[in-house]
Amino acid sequence: MAYYDIQEHGARIKKVKDILERKDLDFAFVYYDEFNIANGWYLTAWCPQFESGAVLVPREGEPMILGGPESEPFAKQDSAIKETRNLPVFMVPDEEYPNATIINFKELFEEISSGKKIKRVGMVGADQMPVSVYREVAENFKGVELVDITDDFLRLRYIKSKWQIEQIRQAFKLCEYSYKAMVEKVKPGVAEYEVAAAGEAEARLRGANGFAFKTIVGSGKRSNAVVPTAMDKIMEAGEMVMLGISPRWKGYSGVFGDTLPVSGKFTPAQEECLKHMKEAMYLTKQQLIPGKIGKEIDAPAR
């Protein structure tokens, strides 16, 4: 099983192979980890626990996952790509896996070349790789030119399919349920983590497969921070609390952000503050026009 259907998966693999064909590349090496999940998820609808990895997409033939043995059974069950290889560079350090088959990059290179000369490999996410991973690739793919195709790959993700748009809409529906649950929990005497728990539980109960960021609940002075995650602080009367959550539905994230009065009603000073914030938001929203860059969009509100 996987979080997307087989047609969606096939279309994405074909788009990557089109890049390989256009740029005369033999393979694409797509790096991912839990902090850089999206590139790998785009091809697998899956992400490992603990370990990093890569997707190897050939110009001809089937793709495979390169990773560690801890996640191999997980990948075979849940990933859209079932073919896997275990390499030491992706393994949890200082662990032994006597029942797993583990190869190194030299052996991998010999396998994928299988008598054919590999000249050029497209690298996706090379700037996010640990030095140890990049070094293993560079040193063992002898005589191979490594070509950065990160931008080409990212452009595939910019344009959303009808299926993707449907998943994004569903993710935002989860946000609506989480928002209502969190608002109901905001009261003097309640801990921030209780508010976060209410929102996360509601999303999980409705099918969220994770969260894009740690749930934001920051009350009092903590609301001055940009992204304050929920702590054991007890909310007090007269404070404001900043809320935010980002549940994932089949890998796609919804999000909301809001600032509320802990007591249920803003003070005059808080109302004045929120008035300026709303005005800044409206000014910024008006600048969301194709062709504008970030600082141009941000400037009027500043």
N, C-alpha and C positions, 0 to 999 in steps of 0.2 A: 504494500500500500504506500501511498504518498499523499502529500497535501494538495497536489494538483492532478488533473487528469492526463492521460497518456498523450492526447493530442497537443495539449499545451507544452508538455515536455518535449515532444518531437519537434515542434515548431521552434523551440528555443535552441535545441541542439543544432538544427539546420541553420539557424541564423549565425551561430558560432562557426560552423563549417563554411558558410559563405564568406566570412571574414578570412578564414584560412585560405580559401581558394583565391580570393581577391588579392591577398598579400603574399601569395606563394609561400605559405607556412605549412609545416608538416603536422604540428600539434599546437594546441593551446594548453597552457599550464595555468589554471585558475586557483589562486591561493585564497584560503578563508580560515577564520577562527571565530571564536565566540564574540570577539569585539569587532570583527569585520565579516559579519555573517552573510550579507546580502548577495555578494557575488557567487558564493557557493550555493546558497539557497535558490538562486535563480535557476540553477541547473539540476538541483537534487531535491528541492522542497524538504530539506533536512539539514541539521547541524549537529556535530558531535558534542558529547559531554567531555569536558576537560581537555581534549586533544585538538590540535590544529590539523589542517589537511589541505588537499588540493583536488581539483577535478582535472583529469587529463583527457582532452578531447582530440581525437585524431581527425585528419582531413578525410580519411577513409576508415570505416570500422566503427566500433562501439566505444563510448567513453568509459572511464573507470575512475573510482575514487581512490586516492592515495591518502592513507591515514595511519592510525595506530590500532593495535589489536583490541584495545578496550572498547572501541566503538564499532568494530567490524560487524558483530552480530546485529547491532542496532541499525547499522546502515543497510544490511541485507534485508532486514524486515521493513524498514520505513522509508528508505531513500528511493527516489525514482531511478537511480543508477545502482545496480546490484553488484556489478563487477568491482572487486576491491583488491588492493595490495597494501600490505603493512610495511612501513619503513621506519627505522629507528628514530629519524629526525622528528617524526610526528608523535612519538610515543611519550607516555607519562614517564618522567625520569625515575631511574632506580627501581623500576618494576620489572618483574620477569613474567613471561607468558609462554610456558613450556608447550602449550597445545596450539600455539599460533604459528603460522608460517610467516617469517619475516625476511625481507630481502633489502638490499641496499640500492642506492641510486644507480650504481654501475650495473647491477643485475637487471634493474628495471630498464635501463637504456638498451641493454642487449636484447631484452624481451621485445620491446616495442619496435626496435629497428628490424629485427628478424630478417637480416640479410639485405634490407633496404637502407640506403644512405639517408640519414636524417640531417638536413642542412639548416633548417630554421624553425625555431620554436617561439610562439607568441606567449609573452608573459603578461598575466593579469594580476594586479595587486603586488607587484614586485617591491614597491616602496613601503608596503605594510608587512613584508616578510621579515622574520628574524634573520639576522646575518647568517646564522648556521644553515638555514634552509636554502637561502640563495647560493651560499658557497657550495653546498652539496650539489645543487643543480649545475652550477657553472663548472665545477671541477669534474663531474662525472659525465656530463653530456659533451664529450670530447669532440672538438671540431664543429660544434653547433653554434650558430648565431642566435643569440637571445634578443628578441624584438619586443619592445613594450607595446602591447595592444590594449592597455587598460582603457584608454579613452574610447576606442572602438567598441569594446565590450559594454562600457557604461552606457553608451548611446542606445544599445539594445534595450536597456532597462528604462530609459527615459520615456519611451512610447508604450503606454499600457494597452494590453489587449482588453476586449470586452470582458473576458473572464476575470482578469486582474481588477478591473474597475468594480466588478460585482463583489470581490473579496474585500476591497478597501471600504466599500459601503457597509458591508457587514461588520467590519472592524469598528467603524464609527457608531454603528448601532450598539455595540458592546459598550462604548464610551457613555452612551446615554444612560444605560442601566447602572453603570459604575458611578456616574455623576449623581444620580438620584440617591443611591445608597450612601455615598460619601456626604452629601448635603444633609441627609437625615441624621448623620452621626455627629455633625459639628455642633458642639454645645460646651459651655464652660464645664470643666472638670473631666473632660474626656481626653485621653492621650492621643497624640498625633498618629501613632501606629494603629490605633483602633479605627481611625478614619480610613487609613490606607488599607487595612484588612477588609473593611466593608466593601470598598471598591474592587479590590483584587478578587475577593470571593465571588462577587456578582459576575465578574467577567469570566472567571474560571467555570462557574456553574453553567454558563451559557456557551462554553466551548473555546475560550481563549487558549491558545497553545503557548503563551508566554507573554512577556511585556518588553517593549522596546527600551524602556528606561525604568529605573527604580521609582516607585510612586512618590510623587511630590506632595508633602504636607508640611508647610512651614508657618507657624503661628507666631504672633508677636514680633520681636526683633528678627526672628528667623525668616519672616516673610520678606526681609530686605535682601536676602540672598537670591541668586539667579535661579538655582535649581535645588532647593533644600529638600532632601529626602526625609521621610517620616522618622521621628525619633521618639523617645519616651517623655518628651516635654508635655506637660498638662496644659491644655488650652484654658485661657482665662477670659473673664468677661471684659469687654471693651477692646479686645484685640481683633486684628484681622488675621485671616488664615489663607494662605495661597495653596491651591489644589491643582494637581495634574496627574494624569494617568495615561498610559499608552498600551492598551491590550492588543495582542496580535491574534489575527484570525487567518489561519493557513499561511502564516508568515507575513501578512500585511498588517500594518499598524494603523489604528485610529488614535486620536489624541484629543484631549480637551485641557484647557487651563482656565482657572477662574479664581477670583479673590472674594472672600465672603466675610461678613462680620460674625465673630464667634457668638455674640449675644443675640444674633438674629436681626439687628438693626444697626446701620452705620451711624457713627457720630457725625456731626457737621463737618469736622476736619477730614474725616475719612471719605465722606461724600464728595468733598472738593477735590481730594486726591484722585478718586476714581473718575471724576468728571474729566480731569486732564488726561488720564490714562486712556479713556474711551476716545477722546478727541484725537490723541496720537494714533490710536489704532485705526480710526476712520481715515485720517490723512495718509497713513501708510497703505491701507487697503486700496485707496484711489490710485496709488502708484504701481499697483501690480499689473503692469502692461508688458506684453512681449517686447523684448529688445532692451529693457532697462536692466541695469546691473544693480547689485545689492546696495551699494552706498547711495545710489540715486533714489532707490525706493525708501531708504531709511532717512534721507536728509530732511524732508519737510517736517516730519514729526520732531526731529531733533531741534 
